[in-house]
Amino acid sequence: MRKFYAACMLAVALSWTMAHTTHAQAQTEPAKAINFQFTDINGRVIRLSDFRGKWVLVNFWAPWCPLCWSEVPVLNELNKRKDFVVIGIGLDYGPDENVVRDTAVRQNLDFHAIVAGGARRNPDSPFRQVGPVDFYPTSYLYDPNGEIVMFIPGQVRLQNILTFMKSWYAKQGLADPTTADSAAAEAAKARPAALQPAKARKN
């Protein structure tokens, strides 16, 4: 565990440097990640390996952090993508886990999963499976191969994420699935009525 934590610290140090030299806050090389396993507030087991082929953003927040709520619309928007999953982990909220559930409802966190992570000082705190959390909010982005490719200290910026994803897809020789879907939808709208699929007639 100590070796893993040391590796995380090194990865964070590298990504922190990149964060101050690029708008995307991306690392030049992906950091090796472990297959995290969390239990969300509904009792579901959440594993990184469950989302193979999708982007996963793990977002750490605290109920008393007003800065955390400014990025909620962005995170909700990302979570709507078919190739993206947002997991929110509440930390440092005291002994009552219901605070996490109540905060998620009050702040309209429309994420794939919400996890009550206890206190950062706890030896089993979820952040130990991801990377250091020195302040809130803090997020980590995993690519579809399950590797950490971005460390985000502070608020998530939508354009930074989308730009990085577009670049990643291009390097892999893949089409952005959301862009492809949008293009298909626009093409369907522009198609002449005579070429539109015929609707079934009612008897």
Secondary structure, 3 states (H helix, E strand, C coil): CHHHHHHHHHHHHHHHHHHCCCCCCEEEEEECCCCCEEECCCCCEEEHHHHCCCEEEEEEECCCCHHHHHHHHHHHHHHCCCCEEEEEEECCCCCCCHHHHHHHHHCCCCCCEEEECCCCCCCCCHHHHCCCCCCCCEEEEECCCCCEEEEEECCCCHHHHHHHHHHHHHHHCCCCHHHHHHHHHHHHHHCCHHHCCCCCCCC
